[in-house]
Amino acid sequence: MKIANFSVILLILLISPVAIAQLRFGFYSQSCPNAETIVQNLVRQRFGRDPSITAALTRMHFHDCFVQGCDASLLIDPTTNQPSPEKTAGPNGSVRGFELIDEIKTALEAQCPSTVSCSDIITLAARDSVLLGGGPSYLVPTGRRDGFVSNLADAEQILPGPGISVAGMLGFFGNKGMDVFDAVALLGAHTVGVASCGNFGDRVTNFQGTGQPDPTMDPSLVASLRNTCAAPGGFAALDQSTPFSFDNLFFSQLRQRKGILFIDQRIATDPATSDVVSQYAANNELFQRQFEIAMVKMGAVDVLTGLAGEIRRNCRAFN
């Protein structure tokens, strides 16, 4: 409890005053008192069947917030009038969990019609899934509204790929008001993620056109990943030891040259980030505390509030 209270104080200090004014803790306490409980219960049910939902929901939250802002623009389905929303962009091809968001929205509409936004559902569901996976327990301010814009081109241009440089990654997060501790902590969500061989296969067979594996990758990992990627459709857990546990062992593996993705391995050796990786590898409490701070900061990126946006009745379509 002391850690949770301390974290709330840090969040208030570290999130911009504008964001604090726009969002608030317990936003639905009067209009839909059971909103957060409904989200929590349905996420828990799904987690019981599929613990990988933690990775899915954190990825969804990230991919939504960093394009148009946290406005649920990622959830919009293609239509005749709008054939190419964000969801159809290449970087979003691996995003999943949309049906769980639908289930939560249906339950909330039954109890509190046109009250809880889809963007808040994503934020709350991601938070709850992290806790179920062994991550931190924390509060998130709510009050987001859903956006009116969802374009494939925006996602294609903005979302970074696994081959981004450390400087590029820090610039990407820095443009949204996040520092190196936030950026590395958010990459720490890979502790429960997976990647297809298409995202890292060159590192084990033909790194940068050399015909050889990436020399910075542990040789035993190279051998293992070659077997994994021998058949089409292969994928690997980004955390080789505890792939469904939200812990700091991911960072320990990076220091052992066992990062799967290019950007993951580089943050362990680049002077701009290596010390932060070492700190998180040595202190799980520090990592988890910084992760919750970064998640709440991310959840306040370019939000719509007040009279802006709308409260969608169906998360997959504009009203």
Secondary structure, 3 states (H helix, E strand, C coil): CHHHHHHHHHHHHHCCHHHHHHCECCCCCCCCCCHHHHHHHHHHHHHHHCCCHHHHHHHHHHHHHCCCCCCCHHHCCCCCCCCCCHHHCHHHCCCCCHHHHHHHHHHHHHHCCCCCCHHHHHHHHHHHHHHHCCCCCCCCCECCEECCCCCHHHHHHHCCCCCCCHHHHHHHHHCCCCCHHHHHHHHHHHHHCEEEHHHCHHHHHCHHHCCCCCCCCCHHHHHHHHHHCCCCCCEEECCCCCCCCCCCHHHHHHHCCCCCCHHHHHHCCCCCCHHHHHHHHHCHHHHHHHHHHHHHHHCCCCCECCCCCECCCCCCCCC
